[in-house]
Structure formats: C-alpha cells, structure tokens
Amino acid sequence: MNTIVDTDALVGLFDIRDVHNEEAQRIFEELTRQGINTLLLPTTLSEFTALFANKVSMEEAQRATDKIMHSDSPQCPSTPR
C-alpha cells in the first residue's frame, strides 16, 4: 500500500514547534510500522524546502531535505537519490 505525503505533513514532521509535530511523528511511525510506502512528489519536496527555509531557516531546510532524500521514508519516486 502507498500513501502520498503533502507539504503540510512534512512541515509538521520536521518543525518541532509546529502544533502538529507530535501527531505527524506518530502517523509516520505508524505508516512505517505497517509497511506502508510514503511517496513524495518532487514538487512537494521543492515546496517544502522553500516554505521551511522561510519559516525556520535555510540551513534547517537543507538539513531536512537531505534527511528526506537519504531516507527510505518518505520516498521521492521521481527524484534521483
């Protein structure tokens, strides 16, 4: 089974100050536990990076993006690793 991740979910996951942070972490852990593939479109990754850089910092956005790109979950199906 697959699920597509959107920008808001990524912000909730990576921004510890976001009101949805704990819920996002719980959901991603549950998806992983159940073996559900998380898919991330390249446009979503671009949007997340720009939004997160503006909201937090460019350095944090780069660190989060690198973590996404080198992780098994969420996956970026059309983005080379």
N, C-alpha and C positions, 0 to 999 in steps of 0.2 A: 504494500500500500504506500502511496505517496501523498504528501501534502505540500502546498506551495506557501512559502513564508513571505510576508509583506514587510515593508519598511518599518511600520509601527511596532511589529513584533520584535524586530532586531533592535530598535531603539530601547524598547522595554527590557530586552535581554542584556544589553551592554551598558545602559545608563543606570548605575546603582541608585541614583536619585529619582529615577522615574517611578511614578506611583504603581506601575505595572511590573516592576522588576522582579519581585518575588514570584508573581503569577507566571511571568514569561519563563523564568528559570524552571519552575515546576512543570510547565507544559512541555518545554524542550526535553527535560529529563524523562518525562513520561513517554514522549514520542520515541526517544532513544531506547527506553526500556522495552517498548512494544515492537521495536524494529521497524518503525515507520520512517521511510525516507523523507527527509526535508529537502525540498528543492527551492532554489533561489535563482530568479532570473537576473541576468546581467544588469538590466535596467534598474532593478530593485537594489542591487549592490551599489550602483552608482548613486542612486537617490539617497540611500542610507549614508554613504560616505559623505556626501555634500551636507546633508542635514545634520549628521553627527558632528562634523567639523564645525559647523556654525553653532550648534548647541553646546558642545563641550570644548573641543579643541582639535586642530588638525592632527596633532600628534596622537591623541586618543583615537581619532577616526582611522588613522593609518594603522595603529596597533590592532583595533577591532577588525578592520578589513583584512589585514594579514592573518589574523586568527581564523576568520571565516574561510579565507582562501586555502588555508593549510589544515582545515578540519574536515572530518568526514560528514559533519552535520552542522549547519545546513550545507547542502551541496550546490554548486553553481554549474548546472548542466552545460551551459554554452560558453563558459569562461575557462580558458586554459589555465591549468594549475602550474 
